[in-house]
Amino acid sequence: MAIEGADIVQAAAYLGAGLSMGLGAIGPGVGEGMAAAKACEAIGKNPREAGLLTRTMLVGQAVSESTGIYSLVVALLLLFVV
Amino acid sequence: MDFDIQTWISVAAFMGGALAMGLGAIGAAIGEGYTAAQANAAVSRNPGISGDILKSMLVGQAIAESASIFALVVAMILLFTSFTSQSYVTACVMLSSGLCMGFGAIGSGVGSGFPAGAACMGMARQPAMSGRLTTNMLIGSAVCQTPSIFALVTSFILLFTDFSARAVSPTWAAVLGAGFASGLGAVGSGLGGGLVAESGCKGIARQPLSATPVTNVMLLGQAVTQTTAIYGLLIGFILMFKSFPATDSIAPPMALLGAGLCMGIGAIGPGIGEGFTARSAVKWIARNEGATADLTRLMLVGQAVAESTGIYSLVIALILIFVA
């Protein structure tokens, strides 16, 4: 079975795409969960500010999501462009 | 040195059995240790009901133990069943089955220890709520065990399906990927579900009157934490049951292995994060029952955002399987 160079490069791109998205999903998942946990605590303490707290939580989570999106972009680049 | 296929299958079965039990022992031991520590603190707080606390500790530990008993069963099957096959795929199947059950038992073992510890502590605080606390602990721990049951199912399907007729080249990676997807995918959900159940038991002990909303939101939150383990199971099933065309090239097997790793590892973070969110929501429902509706809504919105990276992983895994 002769394996050519281009084949190994393609294999590395596929495995790399999987690892990129898999590992990249850990941080945002945990971080966004923490943000939402604190927002729940804050609403428990001060239910009248629910609207403001939800907005703040979503903005914070959106920022925290960015690394997950970078991982997604890199995975898609590895799959379809490289 | 030249070994025949049967030798490699035995090697893989023994390695798989060892990994299943070695990894599978981690979670249950940590969870049970935590339960015992909380039980000791509870007895010192209220020595009068030490009998009830001891009973509750043992019940909770028994549930946490079940994850590692699953691993023991898989390890025993791998060690003492003689698998005869003429395909190298069978060797990968043995290894994958062991890895799947070993990883799958970690989260559930640790997670089930949390509600058991909180129930012991709660009994010391509110002896009158012992019955309700035990019920809540049992429900919460049962949900924590589901990811390890998913891993057990995948492990058994791998062991008892005959993969030897399939083409060796992509199938070896597909079965390994299935083990990783289902096994690693169970870690976060088991742990996250345990955090929520712990908070439910604490909440009931603190505010017995709000036991009903606490249990309801606990179950809702736990259900969301289980979703990423279900994605892992789904990818595992696709990898096991889809038949892939034979190939001489190295790229297709790596795509399948990558899909399994992507979904397995990607499921860990959202499972834990959603557990944090629901833990906090349940905790504050017990303290401020009037805000239950706001808290439930916010919990679900927050969990949905935390779920997004798990969904990206699912998408990439599906692209790797069906498009690449």
Interface residues (C-beta under 8 A of the other chain):
Chain A: M1 I3 D7 I8 Q10 A11 A12 Y14 L15 G16 A17 G18 L19 M21 G22 L23 G24 A25 I26 G27 P28 G29 V30 G31 E32 G33 M34 A35 A36 A37 K38 A39 C40 E41 I43 G44 K45 P47 A50 L53 T54 M57 L58 Q61 A62 E65 G68 I69 S71 L72 A75 L76 L79
Chain B: G188 G192 D248 S249 I250 A251 P253 M254 A255 L257 G258 A259 G260 L261 C262 M263 G264 I265 G266 A267 I268 G269 P270 G271 I272 G273 E274 G275 F276 T277 R279 S280 A281 K283 W284 I285 R287 N288 G290 A291 D294 L295 L298 M299 V301 G302 Q303 V305 A306 E307 S308 T309 G310 Y312 S313 V315 I316 A317 I319 L320 V323 A324
